[in-house]
Amino acid sequence: MTFYSLGSHPGLAYTALLSTGLSPTTHLAPSLHTSLYGVPQGSIFGPLLFITYTTTLSAVISSLSLYRHLYADDTQLFLAFHPSDFQTSITHLHNALTQITTWMTSNLLSLNSSKTD
């Protein structure tokens, strides 16, 4: 068995998978479909890659001095502040969301703004 160091970029996990000669293939009757991105549903690599992404995302959120709660594919952010710091805290939260969105885009993920409160 070969182990790969994923470094700081979770997308490397997918690259490591491809470098083994394995290809994420989904059987769609009557043909096969090979995907360049994502993980086919039911893949044994899905949980590993998901944990890789969420661990890195959690570190990004921590670096922005935010609290977080991750459950399945849902991430909630929390920011505690004194009422007198309202405007500064809202600006900080807005900047943090911009950085998180940038991180997600660079890792081939997207933030569903219609589900964002």
Secondary structure by P-SEA (a helix, b strand, c coil): ccccccccccaaaaaaaaaaccccccccccbbbbbcccccccccaaaaaaaaaaaaaaaaaaaacccccccccbbbbbbbbcccaaaaaaaaaaaaaaaaaaaaaaacccccccccc
